[in-house]
């Protein structure tokens, strides 16, 4: 399971680097680090009979962090600062 998660993580990081995302930016680093810790660390969450763990939980954590953590505000071209 760790080998599978590691392979998926490497492909994901390669995609991020090729698309030009800066992994030294605090927001991006926090998302990547927490996702890897949840996936590799064996974290699991249970809500009644519903349970998330491993890659499934790591994916959910990544999506939630991406939505919750503040990003850069993009200014439209016709709007002055």
C-alpha positions as CSV (number, residue, x, y, z in Angstrom):
1,X,0.0,0.0,0.0
2,X,2.9,2.4,0.8
3,X,4.5,1.7,-2.6
4,X,1.2,2.5,-4.3
5,X,0.7,5.7,-2.4
6,X,4.4,6.7,-3.0
7,X,4.0,6.1,-6.8
8,X,0.8,8.2,-6.9
9,X,2.5,11.0,-4.8
10,X,5.5,11.1,-7.2
11,X,3.2,11.4,-10.2
12,X,1.2,14.1,-8.5
13,X,4.3,16.1,-7.5
14,X,5.7,15.8,-11.0
15,X,2.4,17.2,-12.4
16,X,2.5,20.1,-10.0
17,X,6.1,21.0,-10.8
18,X,5.6,20.7,-14.6
19,X,2.5,23.0,-14.4
20,X,4.6,25.7,-12.6
21,X,3.2,25.5,-9.1
22,X,5.6,26.8,-6.5
23,X,5.9,24.1,-3.8
24,X,7.9,26.5,-1.6
25,X,4.8,28.7,-1.1
26,X,3.4,28.0,2.4
27,X,-0.1,27.1,1.2
28,X,1.1,24.6,-1.4
29,X,3.6,23.1,1.0
30,X,1.0,22.7,3.7
31,X,-1.4,20.9,1.3
32,X,1.2,18.5,0.0
33,X,2.7,17.8,3.5
34,X,-0.6,17.2,5.3
35,X,-1.9,15.0,2.4
36,X,1.3,12.9,2.5
37,X,1.1,12.5,6.3
38,X,-2.5,11.4,6.1
39,X,-1.9,8.9,3.3
40,X,1.4,7.4,4.5
41,X,0.8,7.7,8.2
42,X,-2.2,5.4,8.2
43,X,-4.7,8.0,9.5
44,X,-8.3,7.0,9.5
45,X,-11.6,8.7,10.2
46,X,-14.9,7.1,11.0
47,X,-18.4,8.6,11.0
48,X,-20.8,5.9,12.3
49,X,-20.6,3.1,9.7
50,X,-18.7,5.3,7.2
51,X,-14.9,5.0,7.4
52,X,-12.1,6.8,5.4
53,X,-8.4,5.8,5.4
54,X,-5.3,5.7,3.2
55,X,-5.4,7.2,-0.3
56,X,-9.2,7.9,0.0
57,X,-8.7,10.0,3.1
58,X,-5.6,11.7,1.7
59,X,-7.6,12.7,-1.4
60,X,-10.4,14.2,0.7
61,X,-7.9,16.0,2.9
62,X,-6.2,17.5,-0.2
63,X,-9.5,18.7,-1.7
64,X,-10.7,20.2,1.6
65,X,-7.4,22.0,2.3
66,X,-7.4,23.4,-1.3
67,X,-10.9,24.8,-0.7
68,X,-10.3,26.1,2.8
69,X,-6.8,27.6,2.8
70,X,-6.7,31.1,1.3
71,X,-4.9,31.4,-2.1
72,X,-3.8,34.4,-4.1
73,X,-6.4,36.9,-5.1
74,X,-6.5,37.2,-8.9
75,X,-7.1,40.8,-10.1
76,X,-9.1,41.0,-13.4
77,X,-7.2,42.8,-16.2
78,X,-9.6,45.7,-16.3
79,X,-9.5,46.4,-12.6
80,X,-6.9,48.6,-11.0
81,X,-5.3,47.8,-7.7
